[in-house]
Amino acid sequence: MATIETHKSSGIGRDLVVYICLLVLAGVQFLIAYQNISTSQMFVRMLAVACIEAGIAVLFFMHLWSEKRAFLVFVIVFTISVLLGMQYGWTDSTRMVDGAPFSKVQ
């Protein structure tokens, strides 16, 4: 019986701390939104805070923190690869408007 209880999570305490951290980060985003800064600075700051929030949520609420490190590294590398692969098509996003590049006879 002792082994079963040692495998239980640490209870609601950790989840509550993570939830409070996420609320604080949401408040930071609210403060950033009302700062008098340029759009590019606001975008970078908001994106940084959002990435931290997403990382905390994935690590704790999806229980990736308790997984093996090799699996965690795989998930990170796979996610970055997918995001970079999705960005590959943006260079072709104006094809519907402009047509294929270098196809017009001059």
C-alpha positions, -999 to +999 in steps of 0.1 A: +000+000+000+029+024+007+040+022-030+006+032-043+005+063-021+040+074-031+030+074-068+002+098-062+007+134-073+016+160-047-020+170-045-038+202-054-010+224-039+012+223-070-018+228-093-029+258-073+006+273-074+008+268-112-027+283-116-017+314-096+015+317-117-007+316-149-030+343-134+000+365-126+013+361-162-021+370-176-020+401-154+015+409-169-001+406-203-028+430-193-001+455-181+018+451-213-013+458-233-018+492-216+019+503-219+026+531-244+051+512-266+054+504-303+035+476-318+065+455-325+077+458-289+043+449-277+041+419-300+075+406-288+066+410-251+032+394-255+046+365-275+073+359-249+048+359-220+024+337-240+051+312-247+060+310-210+023+305-202+019+278-228+051+261-216+039+261-179+005+248-189+019+220-210+045+209-185+022+208-155-014+204-167-005+178-194+019+162-170+050+164-193+071+174-163+069+139-149+078+122-182+112+110-191+135+138-203+141+121-237+103+123-244+102+159-233+131+168-256+113+149-284+081+168-279+099+202-279+119+193-311+088+180-328+067+210-319+094+234-332+098+214-364+061+215-371+059+253-364+089+259-387+074+236-413+041+256-412+061+288-418+076+274-450+044+281-469+041+318-460+065+328-488+039+315-513+009+331-496+005+359-523+004+334-552-034+337-555-032+375-558+000+379-579+002+346-598+032+324-599+065+343-596+084+351-628+055+337-649+044+369-666+058+377-700+071+412-702 
